[in-house]
Amino acid sequence: MITTTDLSKVYRTREREIPALDGVNLHVREGEVFGVVGRSGAGKSSLMRCVSLLERPTSGTVTVDGRDLTALAGAGPSAGAGLRAARSRIGTVLENLDLLSSRTVQGNVELPLETLGVAARERSRKAMELLDLVGLADKAGSRPAELSGGQKQRVGIARALAGDPKVLLSDGATSALDPETTRSVLQLLRDLQRRLGLTVVLITHEMDVVKAVCDSAALMRDGRIVESGTIPDLLATPGSELAGALFPVGGAHVVDGRTVVDVTFHGATATEPVISQLSRTYNIDISILGAAMNTVAGKQVGRMRIELPGRYEDNVVPIGCLREQGLTVELAGRAGEGRLRSGAAAELAHGAAG
């Protein structure tokens, strides 16, 4: 649905050039909820503005629903109508919603329809339909100042849906909300994605957002995407920064004379007593140093850091047993050493990527 190829954006001042995007290659599949995460200044918002062509990229291409938007943007005045039509298929929700205080809630939702030249009666009907969809039909005549933060976000979502978009871009829409309101807004976005067949891209710095609703995710740093994939794929990848951030397990890394490994449970293994079975089978004492369990994309997933007696070479057989059960096993604290990936995990990653 969304593909960027070698996308770059450089902001120029009189004194210097500031690179915001550096050769970003991104692919978002149709009908998924995709999270783009990273610290402030990583380039997340610049990526969203370039995808929606609110800002023109310095170089590279943006393709949405099979149309090269960058080609339309550079094709002169005659392509203006085509670009506007393509943009109307992309809804945008920002942290700073810029709702007009002089208009009612309904009037704010009608605004993009006015821009599209929709007749007054049809605008009113469409706006009320959208407000009902987001649970705010009873607030149609209210002013933005009378609404809570979560209600304002729902108005912003309704307004973004006015042009019947196929893609919904959300940049920090929940960052200023309390946890309970955040959960309700994220659930609304997931419900709308399923009901309307939307492709949703969430720009966020909050891992809990990714954990709650995303099917796939990408990590940005210094204007580049350093890691991306479906959540099952990432969890099945030893050394994944995103998997580690989603499920930090803590605990000691390396102890002399002991083997410390990180184990990722996914699928049916997430609810199986794998560690206790391993201890009984091989008659070894296993210490659990840290663990995290949660539900991601509707499935239970967990990570655990365990300590085995003896050196790594002494634990090849029990570690192999874990691998045979479809678990991802990684030697903790030694990048590039002892990273193990089971055949079942590899198949999961391959299937998710396809």
ZAMARGU-4260 file (C-alpha; in steps of 0.2 Angstrom, whole numbers, plus 5000, padded with zeros to 4 digits):
<rodrens>
0) 5000/5000/5000 | 5014/5012/5005 | 5032/5011/4998 | 5046/5023/4999 | 5062/5021/4989
5) 5078/5030/4994 | 5068/5044/5002 | 5078/5059/5007 | 5073/5076/5015 | 5086/5090/5018
10) 5080/5106/5026 | 5091/5121/5021 | 5094/5137/5031 | 5106/5151/5026 | 5119/5143/5037
15) 5118/5125/5034 | 5109/5110/5028 | 5100/5099/5040 | 5096/5081/5034 | 5080/5074/5041
20) 5078/5058/5030 | 5093/5048/5023 | 5088/5035/5010 | 5073/5028/5019 | 5066/5012/5011
25) 5049/5007/5019 | 5035/4995/5014 | 5018/4995/5022 | 5007/4981/5017 | 4988/4984/5013
30) 4977/4983/5028 | 4989/4982/5042 | 4993/4994/5057 | 5011/4999/5055 | 5021/5008/5069
35) 5036/5019/5066 | 5045/5022/5082 | 5061/5031/5087 | 5067/5045/5098 | 5063/5064/5095
40) 5073/5070/5080 | 5074/5052/5072 | 5065/5058/5057 | 5047/5050/5060 | 5037/5066/5057
45) 5047/5071/5042 | 5044/5054/5035 | 5025/5056/5038 | 5025/5073/5030 | 5034/5067/5015
50) 5023/5051/5013 | 5008/5062/5013 | 5017/5075/5001 | 5013/5089/5014 | 5032/5092/5011
55) 5040/5087/4995 | 5055/5075/4997 | 5072/5081/4992 | 5075/5065/4982 | 5067/5047/4981
60) 5050/5041/4978 | 5033/5039/4987 | 5021/5026/4981 | 5003/5025/4989 | 4990/5013/4982
65) 5000/5010/4966 | 5002/5029/4962 | 5019/5038/4962 | 5015/5054/4972 | 5032/5061/4969
70) 5029/5060/4951 | 5013/5069/4952 | 5021/5082/4963 | 5034/5086/4950 | 5024/5085/4934
75) 5018/5103/4934 | 5002/5112/4936 | 4992/5100/4925 | 4995/5086/4938 | 4988/5097/4952
80) 4971/5089/4951 | 4978/5071/4951 | 4989/5075/4966 | 4975/5083/4976 | 4964/5067/4972
85) 4978/5056/4978 | 4981/5066/4994 | 4962/5065/4998 | 4965/5046/4999 | 4977/5049/5014
90) 4969/5054/5030 | 4981/5063/5043 | 4979/5064/5062 | 4991/5075/5071 | 4995/5078/5090
95) 4991/5096/5087 | 4974/5094/5079 | 4972/5113/5074 | 4953/5111/5077 | 4944/5128/5073
100) 4937/5136/5089 | 4925/5146/5078 | 4917/5130/5071 | 4907/5117/5080 | 4913/5099/5080
105) 4902/5095/5065 | 4909/5110/5056 | 4927/5105/5059 | 4923/5087/5052 | 4915/5096/5037
110) 4930/5107/5033 | 4939/5095/5021 | 4923/5091/5012 | 4920/5109/5009 | 4938/5109/5001
115) 4933/5095/4990 | 4917/5104/4984 | 4904/5093/4992 | 4887/5100/4993 | 4881/5106/5010
120) 4867/5093/5013 | 4879/5079/5009 | 4893/5087/5020 | 4881/5087/5034 | 4876/5069/5031
125) 4894/5063/5030 | 4900/5072/5045 | 4886/5065/5056 | 4889/5048/5050 | 4908/5050/5054
130) 4904/5057/5071 | 4893/5042/5075 | 4907/5031/5069 | 4919/5038/5082 | 4906/5039/5096
135) 4903/5058/5096 | 4886/5060/5087 | 4880/5069/5103 | 4894/5082/5102 | 4890/5088/5085
140) 4885/5105/5090 | 4898/5107/5104 | 4914/5118/5102 | 4931/5111/5103 | 4935/5120/5119
145) 4921/5110/5127 | 4929/5093/5123 | 4941/5082/5133 | 4958/5078/5125 | 4952/5060/5119
150) 4936/5068/5112 | 4946/5080/5102 | 4957/5066/5095 | 4941/5057/5090 | 4935/5073/5081
155) 4952/5073/5072 | 4950/5055/5067 | 4933/5059/5060 | 4939/5073/5050 | 4954/5063/5043
160) 4941/5050/5037 | 4930/5063/5028 | 4938/5060/5011 | 4936/5041/5012 | 4954/5038/5013
165) 4963/5021/5011 | 4977/5026/5022 | 4977/5034/5039 | 4993/5042/5045 | 4993/5047/5064
170) 5008/5057/5071 | 5008/5056/5090 | 4990/5056/5091 | 4990/5048/5109 | 5006/5056/5116
175) 4997/5069/5126 | 4983/5057/5133 | 4982/5048/5149 | 4984/5029/5148 | 4965/5025/5149
180) 4961/5037/5135 | 4976/5031/5125 | 4969/5013/5126 | 4952/5019/5120 | 4959/5029/5105
185) 4970/5015/5100 | 4956/5003/5101 | 4945/5015/5090 | 4959/5015/5077 | 4960/4996/5077
190) 4941/4995/5075 | 4941/5007/5061 | 4955/4998/5052 | 4945/4982/5052 | 4928/4990/5048
195) 4934/5001/5034 | 4949/4991/5028 | 4961/5005/5031 | 4980/5004/5031 | 4986/5014/5047
200) 5003/5021/5050 | 5006/5026/5068 | 5021/5038/5071 | 5025/5036/5090 | 5039/5035/5103
205) 5029/5024/5114 | 5032/5005/5113 | 5016/5002/5122 | 5007/5009/5107 | 5016/4996/5096
210) 5013/4982/5108 | 4994/4987/5109 | 4989/4988/5090 | 5003/4986/5078 | 5005/4971/5066
215) 5022/4978/5060 | 5035/4991/5065 | 5050/5000/5060 | 5064/5008/5071 | 5071/5025/5065
220) 5087/5033/5070 | 5096/5048/5063 | 5084/5049/5048 | 5086/5030/5043 | 5076/5014/5046
225) 5088/5003/5055 | 5075/4988/5058 | 5058/4984/5052 | 5046/4969/5050 | 5031/4961/5056
230) 5030/4959/5075 | 5031/4940/5074 | 5046/4942/5062 | 5055/4954/5074 | 5052/4943/5089
235) 5059/4928/5080 | 5075/4938/5076 | 5089/4936/5088 | 5097/4953/5093 | 5081/4963/5087
240) 5082/4980/5095 | 5063/4982/5093 | 5060/4965/5101 | 5071/4970/5116 | 5062/4987/5118
245) 5045/4979/5117 | 5050/4966/5130 | 5064/4971/5141 | 5069/4957/5153 | 5083/4964/5163
250) 5093/4953/5174 | 5112/4950/5174 | 5120/4948/5157 | 5135/4936/5159 | 5141/4927/5175
255) 5158/4917/5175 | 5155/4899/5174 | 5136/4901/5170 | 5127/4903/5154 | 5114/4917/5152
260) 5102/4916/5138 | 5087/4926/5132 | 5072/4915/5126 | 5058/4922/5116 | 5041/4912/5117
265) 5028/4915/5104 | 5013/4905/5097 | 5008/4889/5107 | 5025/4889/5117 | 5020/4905/5126
270) 5008/4895/5137 | 5018/4879/5139 | 5029/4875/5155 | 5045/4874/5144 | 5057/4879/5157
275) 5051/4868/5171 | 5051/4853/5158 | 5069/4857/5153 | 5074/4857/5171 | 5067/4840/5174
280) 5072/4832/5158 | 5091/4837/5160 | 5091/4838/5179 | 5098/4855/5180 | 5094/4870/5191
285) 5088/4885/5180 | 5087/4902/5187 | 5075/4915/5180 | 5083/4932/5180 | 5069/4942/5172
290) 5054/4940/5161 | 5040/4949/5152 | 5024/4943/5145 | 5011/4952/5135 | 4998/4951/5121
295) 5004/4958/5104 | 4993/4958/5088 | 4981/4947/5098 | 4993/4934/5102 | 5002/4930/5119
300) 5021/4933/5118 | 5035/4933/5131 | 5053/4934/5134 | 5063/4927/5148 | 5081/4928/5153
305) 5087/4912/5161 | 5104/4906/5169 | 5110/4888/5166 | 5124/4880/5176 | 5141/4878/5167
310) 5148/4886/5151 | 5139/4888/5135 | 5148/4873/5128 | 5141/4862/5142 | 5123/4868/5138
315) 5122/4864/5119 | 5110/4850/5121 | 5097/4859/5133 | 5098/4874/5122 | 5095/4863/5107
320) 5080/4856/5115 | 5073/4874/5117 | 5076/4877/5098 | 5067/4861/5093 | 5052/4868/5102
325) 5051/4883/5091 | 5059/4895/5103 | 5071/4909/5099 | 5087/4908/5110 | 5101/4921/5111
330) 5116/4921/5122 | 5114/4937/5133 | 5126/4951/5133 | 5138/4945/5119 | 5133/4953/5102
335) 5136/4941/5088 | 5141/4926/5099 | 5130/4911/5102 | 5114/4919/5093 | 5103/4904/5089
340) 5088/4903/5078 | 5077/4888/5077 | 5070/4881/5061 | 5053/4884/5067 | 5057/4902/5071
345) 5065/4905/5054 | 5049/4898/5045 | 5038/4910/5056 | 5049/4924/5051 | 5049/4919/5032
350) 5030/4917/5032 | 5027/4933/5041 | 5038/4942/5028 | 5029/4935/5014
</rodrens>
